[in-house]
Amino acid sequence: MREEKPKDHYLFVCTGSRCSELSLQDDEGASLLQKKIKAEIKAKGYDNTIRVSKSGCLGACEVAPNVMFQPENRLCSGVELGDAEQLIIELCKTRTQS
């Protein structure tokens, strides 16, 4: 077994059925959202400290699509593809406050 240093922050993009339905009205919508956020983080050079992962249902289907910030324990709802940059700005604000 090998132990590795975890990232400082994690973004979990819900890819549950409701989030996928509401993201672009397409079954792949939530996956596209996750890929876009991941690409934005890499483009800004934060990929060494921030990990973006797909997640199962986050339990807030009525306000889907959802993204969870950890360890901040923040849930962003109603997220659209165009929100990727704003999510990163919000996360960076949180990072500087910790």
MARVODREN-530533 format. One record per atom (N, C-alpha, C): residue in one letter; residue number from 0; x, y, z; atom name. Coordinates in pm, 1 decimal. Each point is the difference from the previous one (the first is absolute). Example, Ala and Ser with C-alpha at 12.3 -4.5 7.8 and 13.67 -1.06 7.14 Angstrom:
BEGIN
<r code="A" pos="0" c1="1319.0" c2="-569.0" c3="780.0" site="N"/>
<r code="A" pos="0" c1="-89.0" c2="119.0" c3="0.0" site="CA"/>
<r code="A" pos="0" c1="90.0" c2="120.0" c3="0.0" site="C"/>
<r code="S" pos="1" c1="-35.0" c2="105.0" c3="-72.0" site="N"/>
<r code="S" pos="1" c1="82.0" c2="119.0" c3="6.0" site="CA"/>
<r code="S" pos="1" c1="-77.0" c2="109.0" c3="73.0" site="C"/>
! end
This chain:
BEGIN
<r code="M" pos="0" c1="84.4" c2="-117.3" c3="0.0" site="N"/>
<r code="M" pos="0" c1="-84.4" c2="117.3" c3="0.0" site="CA"/>
<r code="M" pos="0" c1="89.1" c2="123.8" c3="0.0" site="C"/>
<r code="R" pos="1" c1="-46.3" c2="101.0" c3="-71.7" site="N"/>
<r code="R" pos="1" c1="74.7" c2="125.0" c3="-9.5" site="CA"/>
<r code="R" pos="1" c1="-90.2" c2="113.9" c3="43.8" site="C"/>
<r code="E" pos="2" c1="50.7" c2="84.6" c3="86.6" site="N"/>
<r code="E" pos="2" c1="-78.8" c2="113.9" c3="45.9" site="CA"/>
<r code="E" pos="2" c1="42.1" c2="123.9" c3="-78.1" site="C"/>
<r code="E" pos="3" c1="-98.2" c2="76.0" c3="-43.0" site="N"/>
<r code="E" pos="3" c1="28.7" c2="120.7" c3="-75.6" site="CA"/>
<r code="E" pos="3" c1="-61.0" c2="120.2" c3="69.9" site="C"/>
<r code="K" pos="4" c1="60.5" c2="115.6" c3="-22.4" site="N"/>
<r code="K" pos="4" c1="-51.3" c2="123.2" c3="59.2" site="CA"/>
<r code="K" pos="4" c1="-131.0" c2="37.6" c3="-69.9" site="C"/>
<r code="P" pos="5" c1="-105.6" c2="21.0" c3="78.1" site="N"/>
<r code="P" pos="5" c1="-126.7" c2="39.5" c3="-62.5" site="CA"/>
<r code="P" pos="5" c1="5.1" c2="144.9" c3="-49.5" site="C"/>
<r code="K" pos="6" c1="-90.5" c2="32.7" c3="-88.2" site="N"/>
<r code="K" pos="6" c1="-13.1" c2="138.0" c3="-46.9" site="CA"/>
<r code="K" pos="6" c1="-53.4" c2="85.7" c3="114.5" site="C"/>
<r code="D" pos="7" c1="16.9" c2="129.9" c3="-11.3" site="N"/>
<r code="D" pos="7" c1="-50.1" c2="91.8" c3="102.7" site="CA"/>
<r code="D" pos="7" c1="-151.3" c2="17.2" c3="-8.2" site="C"/>
<r code="H" pos="8" c1="-53.4" c2="-4.9" c3="-121.3" site="N"/>
<r code="H" pos="8" c1="-143.1" c2="23.9" c3="-22.2" site="CA"/>
<r code="H" pos="8" c1="-53.4" c2="-98.7" c3="-103.1" site="C"/>
<r code="Y" pos="9" c1="-127.3" c2="-31.7" c3="15.8" site="N"/>
<r code="Y" pos="9" c1="-67.8" c2="-91.2" c3="-92.4" site="CA"/>
<r code="Y" pos="9" c1="-130.5" c2="63.1" c3="-46.0" site="C"/>
<r code="L" pos="10" c1="-30.3" c2="-15.9" c3="-126.9" site="N"/>
<r code="L" pos="10" c1="-129.1" c2="38.8" c3="-55.7" site="CA"/>
<r code="L" pos="10" c1="-65.5" c2="-127.6" c3="-48.8" site="C"/>
<r code="F" pos="11" c1="-116.6" c2="-29.6" c3="54.1" site="N"/>
<r code="F" pos="11" c1="-74.8" c2="-118.5" c3="-42.2" site="CA"/>
<r code="F" pos="11" c1="-118.1" c2="46.4" c3="-84.7" site="C"/>
<r code="V" pos="12" c1="-2.1" c2="-42.9" c3="-124.8" site="N"/>
<r code="V" pos="12" c1="-107.9" c2="35.4" c3="-91.8" site="CA"/>
<r code="V" pos="12" c1="-97.0" c2="-116.9" c3="-3.9" site="C"/>
<r code="C" pos="13" c1="-121.8" c2="24.4" c3="42.6" site="N"/>
<r code="C" pos="13" c1="-99.8" c2="-105.8" c3="2.1" site="CA"/>
<r code="C" pos="13" c1="-30.5" c2="-45.2" c3="-142.3" site="C"/>
<r code="T" pos="14" c1="7.7" c2="-130.0" c3="-20.6" site="N"/>
<r code="T" pos="14" c1="-36.3" c2="-57.3" c3="-129.9" site="CA"/>
<r code="T" pos="14" c1="-118.3" c2="-94.9" c3="16.4" site="C"/>
<r code="G" pos="15" c1="-76.2" c2="21.3" c3="108.5" site="N"/>
<r code="G" pos="15" c1="-122.2" c2="-77.2" c3="20.3" site="CA"/>
<r code="G" pos="15" c1="-99.1" c2="28.2" c3="-112.2" site="C"/>
<r code="S" pos="16" c1="-103.8" c2="-78.3" c3="-8.3" site="N"/>
<r code="S" pos="16" c1="-91.8" c2="10.2" c3="-114.0" site="CA"/>
<r code="S" pos="16" c1="-66.5" c2="136.5" c3="-11.3" site="C"/>
<r code="R" pos="17" c1="-40.6" c2="60.8" c3="110.4" site="N"/>
<r code="R" pos="17" c1="-67.7" c2="130.9" c3="-6.2" site="CA"/>
<r code="R" pos="17" c1="97.1" c2="109.3" c3="-45.5" site="C"/>
<r code="C" pos="18" c1="120.9" c2="0.2" c3="53.2" site="N"/>
<r code="C" pos="18" c1="98.9" c2="100.1" c3="-42.0" site="CA"/>
<r code="C" pos="18" c1="36.1" c2="-17.8" c3="-146.9" site="C"/>
<r code="S" pos="19" c1="13.4" c2="-124.4" c3="-43.3" site="N"/>
<r code="S" pos="19" c1="32.0" c2="-25.5" c3="-140.3" site="CA"/>
<r code="S" pos="19" c1="-111.8" c2="45.5" c3="-91.7" site="C"/>
<r code="E" pos="20" c1="-124.9" c2="-22.0" c3="43.2" site="N"/>
<r code="E" pos="20" c1="-114.8" c2="43.4" c3="-80.8" site="CA"/>
<r code="E" pos="20" c1="-3.1" c2="151.1" c3="-14.3" site="C"/>
<r code="L" pos="21" c1="29.1" c2="71.7" c3="106.9" site="N"/>
<r code="L" pos="21" c1="-11.7" c2="144.7" c3="-1.3" site="CA"/>
<r code="L" pos="21" c1="121.4" c2="70.6" c3="-58.0" site="C"/>
<r code="S" pos="22" c1="113.0" c2="-66.5" c3="-6.7" site="N"/>
<r code="S" pos="22" c1="119.1" c2="59.0" c3="-60.6" site="CA"/>
<r code="S" pos="22" c1="-13.0" c2="-12.5" c3="-150.7" site="C"/>
<r code="L" pos="23" c1="-26.8" c2="109.4" c3="-65.0" site="N"/>
<r code="L" pos="23" c1="-12.4" c2="4.9" c3="-146.3" site="CA"/>
<r code="L" pos="23" c1="-115.4" c2="-84.6" c3="-53.4" site="C"/>
<r code="Q" pos="24" c1="-89.5" c2="-45.6" c3="86.5" site="N"/>
<r code="Q" pos="24" c1="-108.9" c2="-86.9" c3="-43.3" site="CA"/>
<r code="Q" pos="24" c1="54.4" c2="-118.6" c3="-78.5" site="C"/>
<r code="D" pos="25" c1="104.6" c2="-60.7" c3="51.3" site="N"/>
<r code="D" pos="25" c1="73.5" c2="-103.2" c3="-71.9" site="CA"/>
<r code="D" pos="25" c1="54.5" c2="-98.5" c3="102.4" site="C"/>
<r code="D" pos="26" c1="-3.0" c2="-126.8" c3="-29.4" site="N"/>
<r code="D" pos="26" c1="50.1" c2="-100.5" c3="93.8" site="CA"/>
<r code="D" pos="26" c1="147.6" c2="18.4" c3="34.1" site="C"/>
<r code="E" pos="27" c1="74.2" c2="63.7" c3="-88.7" site="N"/>
<r code="E" pos="27" c1="142.7" c2="22.0" c3="24.7" site="CA"/>
<r code="E" pos="27" c1="26.0" c2="137.0" c3="61.1" site="C"/>
<r code="G" pos="28" c1="-102.3" c2="76.5" c3="28.1" site="N"/>
<r code="G" pos="28" c1="15.7" c2="137.8" c3="47.6" site="CA"/>
<r code="G" pos="28" c1="87.0" c2="14.2" c3="122.8" site="C"/>
<r code="A" pos="29" c1="-24.7" c2="-78.5" c3="102.5" site="N"/>
<r code="A" pos="29" c1="79.0" c2="10.6" c3="123.3" site="CA"/>
<r code="A" pos="29" c1="145.3" c2="-39.2" c3="-25.2" site="C"/>
<r code="S" pos="30" c1="23.0" c2="-97.0" c3="-84.2" site="N"/>
<r code="S" pos="30" c1="137.1" c2="-37.9" c3="-33.7" site="CA"/>
<r code="S" pos="30" c1="70.9" c2="112.9" c3="-74.5" site="C"/>
<r code="L" pos="31" c1="-72.7" c2="68.2" c3="-88.3" site="N"/>
<r code="L" pos="31" c1="58.1" c2="114.2" c3="-70.8" site="CA"/>
<r code="L" pos="31" c1="32.2" c2="112.6" c3="97.5" site="C"/>
<r code="L" pos="32" c1="-88.3" c2="23.3" c3="95.7" site="N"/>
<r code="L" pos="32" c1="23.0" c2="101.6" c3="102.1" site="CA"/>
<r code="L" pos="32" c1="127.1" c2="-33.1" c3="78.9" site="C"/>
<r code="Q" pos="33" c1="15.2" c2="-124.8" c3="39.6" site="N"/>
<r code="Q" pos="33" c1="117.7" c2="-43.5" c3="74.4" site="CA"/>
<r code="Q" pos="33" c1="126.3" c2="20.6" c3="-83.4" site="C"/>
<r code="K" pos="34" c1="-6.2" c2="-34.3" c3="-127.6" site="N"/>
<r code="K" pos="34" c1="115.9" c2="15.3" c3="-88.0" site="CA"/>
<r code="K" pos="34" c1="35.8" c2="147.3" c3="-19.1" site="C"/>
<r code="K" pos="35" c1="-101.3" c2="85.2" c3="-12.3" site="N"/>
<r code="K" pos="35" c1="24.8" c2="143.6" c3="-18.8" site="CA"/>
<r code="K" pos="35" c1="64.9" c2="59.7" c3="124.6" site="C"/>
<r code="I" pos="36" c1="-51.4" c2="-33.5" c3="118.0" site="N"/>
<r code="I" pos="36" c1="57.8" c2="51.0" c3="124.4" site="CA"/>
<r code="I" pos="36" c1="144.0" c2="-48.5" c3="13.9" site="C"/>
<r code="K" pos="37" c1="22.1" c2="-126.7" c3="-30.1" site="N"/>
<r code="K" pos="37" c1="134.4" c2="-58.5" c3="8.6" site="CA"/>
<r code="K" pos="37" c1="96.0" c2="73.1" c3="-95.0" site="C"/>
<r code="A" pos="38" c1="-45.0" c2="28.2" c3="-121.8" site="N"/>
<r code="A" pos="38" c1="83.8" c2="69.6" c3="-97.8" site="CA"/>
<r code="A" pos="38" c1="31.5" c2="142.6" c3="45.5" site="C"/>
<r code="E" pos="39" c1="-98.4" c2="68.4" c3="58.3" site="N"/>
<r code="E" pos="39" c1="21.3" c2="136.7" c3="50.7" site="CA"/>
<r code="E" pos="39" c1="103.6" c2="-0.2" c3="112.0" site="C"/>
<r code="I" pos="40" c1="-10.0" c2="-96.9" c3="89.5" site="N"/>
<r code="I" pos="40" c1="94.0" c2="-8.9" c3="112.0" site="CA"/>
<r code="I" pos="40" c1="141.6" c2="-26.5" c3="-51.9" site="C"/>
<r code="K" pos="41" c1="10.8" c2="-88.1" c3="-97.6" site="N"/>
<r code="K" pos="41" c1="131.8" c2="-29.0" c3="-58.0" site="CA"/>
<r code="K" pos="41" c1="54.8" c2="123.6" c3="-71.4" site="C"/>
<r code="A" pos="42" c1="-84.0" c2="68.6" c3="-75.6" site="N"/>
<r code="A" pos="42" c1="43.4" c2="119.3" c3="-73.5" site="CA"/>
<r code="A" pos="42" c1="48.9" c2="109.9" c3="94.5" site="C"/>
<r code="K" pos="43" c1="-56.5" c2="7.9" c3="117.9" site="N"/>
<r code="K" pos="43" c1="40.6" c2="101.2" c3="97.7" site="CA"/>
<r code="K" pos="43" c1="115.7" c2="-47.0" c3="88.4" site="C"/>
<r code="G" pos="44" c1="45.7" c2="-124.4" c3="-20.9" site="N"/>
<r code="G" pos="44" c1="114.4" c2="-50.9" c3="73.3" site="CA"/>
<r code="G" pos="44" c1="-29.2" c2="-47.3" c3="141.4" site="C"/>
<r code="Y" pos="45" c1="-126.0" c2="-29.0" c3="29.6" site="N"/>
<r code="Y" pos="45" c1="-37.9" c2="-45.0" c3="133.8" site="CA"/>
<r code="Y" pos="45" c1="-10.3" c2="-151.8" c3="12.5" site="C"/>
<r code="D" pos="46" c1="31.8" c2="-72.7" c3="-106.1" site="N"/>
<r code="D" pos="46" c1="-20.9" c2="-144.8" c3="2.8" site="CA"/>
<r code="D" pos="46" c1="91.3" c2="-74.1" c3="97.2" site="C"/>
<r code="N" pos="47" c1="102.1" c2="64.8" c3="52.5" site="N"/>
<r code="N" pos="47" c1="83.7" c2="-64.3" c3="100.9" site="CA"/>
<r code="N" pos="47" c1="-63.3" c2="4.2" c3="139.1" site="C"/>
<r code="T" pos="48" c1="-94.0" c2="92.4" c3="19.8" site="N"/>
<r code="T" pos="48" c1="-60.2" c2="14.7" c3="133.0" site="CA"/>
<r code="T" pos="48" c1="-150.4" c2="-25.6" c3="2.5" site="C"/>
<r code="I" pos="49" c1="-63.1" c2="-2.1" c3="-117.3" site="N"/>
<r code="I" pos="49" c1="-145.6" c2="-20.6" c3="-7.2" site="CA"/>
<r code="I" pos="49" c1="-29.2" c2="-121.7" c3="-85.7" site="C"/>
<r code="R" pos="50" c1="-78.6" c2="-90.6" c3="50.8" site="N"/>
<r code="R" pos="50" c1="-41.5" c2="-119.8" c3="-74.8" site="CA"/>
<r code="R" pos="50" c1="-147.2" c2="13.3" c3="-34.3" site="C"/>
<r code="V" pos="51" c1="-35.4" c2="-27.7" c3="-123.4" site="N"/>
<r code="V" pos="51" c1="-138.9" c2="0.3" c3="-45.2" site="CA"/>
<r code="V" pos="51" c1="-39.4" c2="-144.0" c3="-27.1" site="C"/>
<r code="S" pos="52" c1="-108.3" c2="-43.4" c3="62.3" site="N"/>
<r code="S" pos="52" c1="-45.5" c2="-138.1" c3="-15.1" site="CA"/>
<r code="S" pos="52" c1="-149.2" c2="-4.8" c3="-25.3" site="C"/>
<r code="K" pos="53" c1="-42.2" c2="-105.4" c3="-65.4" site="N"/>
<r code="K" pos="53" c1="-142.1" c2="-27.6" c3="-14.9" site="CA"/>
<r code="K" pos="53" c1="-50.1" c2="-55.3" c3="132.2" site="C"/>
<r code="S" pos="54" c1="-126.1" c2="22.4" c3="26.7" site="N"/>
<r code="S" pos="54" c1="-59.7" c2="-47.6" c3="123.5" site="CA"/>
<r code="S" pos="54" c1="-135.2" c2="-62.6" c3="-31.4" site="C"/>
<r code="G" pos="55" c1="-40.8" c2="-89.7" c3="87.4" site="N"/>
<r code="G" pos="55" c1="-137.3" c2="-48.0" c3="-6.3" site="CA"/>
<r code="G" pos="55" c1="-90.5" c2="110.0" c3="54.2" site="C"/>
<r code="C" pos="56" c1="-123.1" c2="-32.4" c3="23.6" site="N"/>
<r code="C" pos="56" c1="-99.1" c2="96.9" c3="45.2" site="CA"/>
<r code="C" pos="56" c1="45.6" c2="71.2" c3="128.2" site="C"/>
<r code="L" pos="57" c1="-9.8" c2="132.3" c3="-0.5" site="N"/>
<r code="L" pos="57" c1="35.0" c2="80.5" c3="116.7" site="CA"/>
<r code="L" pos="57" c1="-122.3" c2="32.6" c3="85.2" site="C"/>
<r code="G" pos="58" c1="-116.6" c2="-50.0" c3="-40.0" site="N"/>
<r code="G" pos="58" c1="-120.1" c2="13.6" c3="81.5" site="CA"/>
<r code="G" pos="58" c1="-72.4" c2="132.9" c3="-10.2" site="C"/>
<r code="A" pos="59" c1="28.1" c2="76.5" c3="-102.8" site="N"/>
<r code="A" pos="59" c1="-68.5" c2="128.3" c3="-18.2" site="CA"/>
<r code="A" pos="59" c1="-59.4" c2="6.3" c3="-140.4" site="C"/>
<r code="C" pos="60" c1="-68.3" c2="-106.3" c3="-38.1" site="N"/>
<r code="C" pos="60" c1="-50.4" c2="-14.9" c3="-136.9" site="CA"/>
<r code="C" pos="60" c1="-95.7" c2="111.5" c3="-41.2" site="C"/>
<r code="E" pos="61" c1="-73.3" c2="54.8" c3="96.3" site="N"/>
<r code="E" pos="61" c1="-99.0" c2="102.7" c3="-32.8" site="CA"/>
<r code="E" pos="61" c1="64.4" c2="130.5" c3="-47.5" site="C"/>
<r code="V" pos="62" c1="130.5" c2="16.9" c3="24.3" site="N"/>
<r code="V" pos="62" c1="70.4" c2="120.4" c3="-44.1" site="CA"/>
<r code="V" pos="62" c1="120.3" c2="-34.8" c3="-87.9" site="C"/>
<r code="A" pos="63" c1="-7.0" c2="-112.9" c3="-66.4" site="N"/>
<r code="A" pos="63" c1="109.1" c2="-50.5" c3="-84.6" site="CA"/>
<r code="A" pos="63" c1="20.1" c2="91.4" c3="-121.1" site="C"/>
<r code="P" pos="64" c1="115.7" c2="-12.6" c3="-61.7" site="N"/>
<r code="P" pos="64" c1="121.9" c2="-75.9" c3="26.3" site="CA"/>
<r code="P" pos="64" c1="79.7" c2="56.9" c3="117.8" site="C"/>
<r code="N" pos="65" c1="74.4" c2="-88.5" c3="68.7" site="N"/>
<r code="N" pos="65" c1="68.9" c2="36.6" c3="123.6" site="CA"/>
<r code="N" pos="65" c1="149.0" c2="-28.9" c3="-4.4" site="C"/>
<r code="V" pos="66" c1="74.0" c2="86.5" c3="70.6" site="N"/>
<r code="V" pos="66" c1="144.6" c2="-16.5" c3="16.5" site="CA"/>
<r code="V" pos="66" c1="31.2" c2="22.8" c3="147.5" site="C"/>
<r code="M" pos="67" c1="78.2" c2="-91.6" c3="59.9" site="N"/>
<r code="M" pos="67" c1="36.2" c2="9.9" c3="141.4" site="CA"/>
<r code="M" pos="67" c1="148.5" c2="32.7" c3="12.5" site="C"/>
<r code="F" pos="68" c1="32.2" c2="101.1" c3="82.1" site="N"/>
<r code="F" pos="68" c1="137.7" c2="35.7" c3="32.8" site="CA"/>
<r code="F" pos="68" c1="36.0" c2="-69.4" c3="131.0" site="C"/>
<r code="Q" pos="69" c1="115.2" c2="-67.0" c3="3.5" site="N"/>
<r code="Q" pos="69" c1="51.0" c2="-59.1" c3="124.1" site="CA"/>
<r code="Q" pos="69" c1="145.8" c2="39.0" c3="15.5" site="C"/>
<r code="P" pos="70" c1="51.2" c2="29.0" c3="115.7" site="N"/>
<r code="P" pos="70" c1="-60.7" c2="-17.4" c3="131.2" site="CA"/>
<r code="P" pos="70" c1="-88.8" c2="115.1" c3="44.9" site="C"/>
<r code="E" pos="71" c1="-29.6" c2="94.7" c3="-89.8" site="N"/>
<r code="E" pos="71" c1="-81.2" c2="116.1" c3="35.9" site="CA"/>
<r code="E" pos="71" c1="-144.4" c2="-36.1" c3="33.4" site="C"/>
<r code="N" pos="72" c1="-42.9" c2="-116.3" c3="-47.8" site="N"/>
<r code="N" pos="72" c1="-136.4" c2="-48.0" c3="20.5" site="CA"/>
<r code="N" pos="72" c1="-103.8" c2="98.4" c3="-53.4" site="C"/>
<r code="R" pos="73" c1="24.8" c2="50.4" c3="-121.9" site="N"/>
<r code="R" pos="73" c1="-91.5" c2="92.7" c3="-67.1" site="CA"/>
<r code="R" pos="73" c1="-64.5" c2="-70.7" c3="-118.4" site="C"/>
<r code="L" pos="74" c1="-130.0" c2="18.6" c3="-12.3" site="N"/>
<r code="L" pos="74" c1="-75.1" c2="-57.7" c3="-111.5" site="CA"/>
<r code="L" pos="74" c1="-47.5" c2="112.8" c3="-90.2" site="C"/>
<r code="C" pos="75" c1="38.0" c2="-5.8" c3="-126.8" site="N"/>
<r code="C" pos="75" c1="-47.8" c2="96.5" c3="-99.6" site="CA"/>
<r code="C" pos="75" c1="-101.8" c2="-72.3" c3="-86.4" site="C"/>
<r code="S" pos="76" c1="-116.6" c2="61.6" c3="-16.5" site="N"/>
<r code="S" pos="76" c1="-109.4" c2="-63.9" c3="-73.0" site="CA"/>
<r code="S" pos="76" c1="-38.7" c2="80.9" c3="-123.0" site="C"/>
<r code="G" pos="77" c1="-69.3" c2="-65.3" c3="-90.6" site="N"/>
<r code="G" pos="77" c1="-43.4" c2="65.6" c3="-122.9" site="CA"/>
<r code="G" pos="77" c1="118.8" c2="38.7" c3="-87.8" site="C"/>
<r code="V" pos="78" c1="106.4" c2="-77.4" c3="7.0" site="N"/>
<r code="V" pos="78" c1="124.3" c2="30.9" c3="-71.0" site="CA"/>
<r code="V" pos="78" c1="-15.6" c2="-29.8" c3="-148.5" site="C"/>
<r code="E" pos="79" c1="49.6" c2="92.7" c3="-82.2" site="N"/>
<r code="E" pos="79" c1="-3.4" c2="-15.7" c3="-145.0" site="CA"/>
<r code="E" pos="79" c1="142.7" c2="1.1" c3="-53.5" site="C"/>
<r code="L" pos="80" c1="17.2" c2="-40.0" c3="-125.0" site="N"/>
<r code="L" pos="80" c1="133.2" c2="-2.1" c3="-60.8" site="CA"/>
<r code="L" pos="80" c1="69.6" c2="135.1" c3="11.6" site="C"/>
<r code="G" pos="81" c1="-73.7" c2="105.7" c3="-19.8" site="N"/>
<r code="G" pos="81" c1="56.9" c2="134.8" c3="6.5" site="CA"/>
<r code="G" pos="81" c1="42.6" c2="41.7" c3="139.4" site="C"/>
<r code="D" pos="82" c1="-33.4" c2="-78.2" c3="101.1" site="N"/>
<r code="D" pos="82" c1="34.8" c2="32.9" c3="138.6" site="CA"/>
<r code="D" pos="82" c1="137.0" c2="-52.3" c3="41.6" site="C"/>
<r code="A" pos="83" c1="67.7" c2="-74.0" c3="-85.3" site="N"/>
<r code="A" pos="83" c1="126.4" c2="-64.1" c3="37.6" site="CA"/>
<r code="A" pos="83" c1="101.3" c2="102.2" c3="51.3" site="C"/>
<r code="E" pos="84" c1="18.5" c2="108.5" c3="-70.9" site="N"/>
<r code="E" pos="84" c1="98.4" c2="99.6" c3="42.8" site="CA"/>
<r code="E" pos="84" c1="-39.4" c2="63.8" c3="133.1" site="C"/>
<r code="Q" pos="85" c1="-128.5" c2="29.9" c3="18.5" site="N"/>
<r code="Q" pos="85" c1="-45.6" c2="59.1" c3="126.0" site="CA"/>
<r code="Q" pos="85" c1="20.4" c2="-96.1" c3="117.5" site="C"/>
<r code="L" pos="86" c1="-21.6" c2="-128.9" c3="-21.9" site="N"/>
<r code="L" pos="86" c1="25.2" c2="-98.8" c3="105.5" site="CA"/>
<r code="L" pos="86" c1="145.6" c2="3.2" c3="44.2" site="C"/>
<r code="I" pos="87" c1="90.4" c2="12.7" c3="-94.7" site="N"/>
<r code="I" pos="87" c1="142.2" c2="3.2" c3="32.9" site="CA"/>
<r code="I" pos="87" c1="33.6" c2="128.5" c3="75.3" site="C"/>
<r code="I" pos="88" c1="-58.7" c2="111.5" c3="-41.2" site="N"/>
<r code="I" pos="88" c1="20.6" c2="126.2" c3="71.9" site="CA"/>
<r code="I" pos="88" c1="-47.8" c2="-13.8" c3="144.0" site="C"/>
<r code="E" pos="89" c1="-117.5" c2="-60.4" c3="19.1" site="N"/>
<r code="E" pos="89" c1="-53.2" c2="-20.5" c3="135.2" site="CA"/>
<r code="E" pos="89" c1="91.3" c2="-89.3" c3="82.7" site="C"/>
<r code="L" pos="90" c1="50.3" c2="-105.0" c3="-60.4" site="N"/>
<r code="L" pos="90" c1="89.3" c2="-90.9" c3="71.6" site="CA"/>
<r code="L" pos="90" c1="129.4" c2="72.1" c3="37.5" site="C"/>
<r code="C" pos="91" c1="51.4" c2="82.6" c3="-89.5" site="N"/>
<r code="C" pos="91" c1="123.4" c2="73.0" c3="29.2" site="CA"/>
<r code="C" pos="91" c1="-21.0" c2="100.1" c3="113.4" site="C"/>
<r code="K" pos="92" c1="-117.6" c2="61.2" c3="6.0" site="N"/>
<r code="K" pos="92" c1="-31.4" c2="89.0" c3="113.2" site="CA"/>
<r code="K" pos="92" c1="3.1" c2="-78.2" c3="129.6" site="C"/>
<r code="T" pos="93" c1="-59.3" c2="-118.7" c3="-0.8" site="N"/>
<r code="T" pos="93" c1="-3.7" c2="-85.9" c3="118.1" site="CA"/>
<r code="T" pos="93" c1="141.3" c2="-40.5" c3="39.4" site="C"/>
<r code="R" pos="94" c1="83.4" c2="-31.3" c3="-99.2" site="N"/>
<r code="R" pos="94" c1="137.7" c2="-43.9" c3="27.2" site="CA"/>
<r code="R" pos="94" c1="78.6" c2="110.4" c3="69.6" site="C"/>
<r code="T" pos="95" c1="-19.7" c2="126.1" c3="-38.8" site="N"/>
<r code="T" pos="95" c1="76.5" c2="108.7" c3="58.9" site="CA"/>
<r code="T" pos="95" c1="-51.6" c2="36.9" c3="138.6" site="C"/>
<r code="Q" pos="96" c1="-124.5" c2="-38.7" c3="30.5" site="N"/>
<r code="Q" pos="96" c1="-56.3" c2="28.3" c3="131.5" site="CA"/>
<r code="Q" pos="96" c1="36.6" c2="-106.4" c3="100.6" site="C"/>
<r code="S" pos="97" c1="46.7" c2="-118.6" c3="-44.2" site="N"/>
<r code="S" pos="97" c1="31.8" c2="-108.0" c3="94.8" site="CA"/>
<r code="S" pos="97" c1="138.6" c2="11.5" c3="56.9" site="C"/>
! end
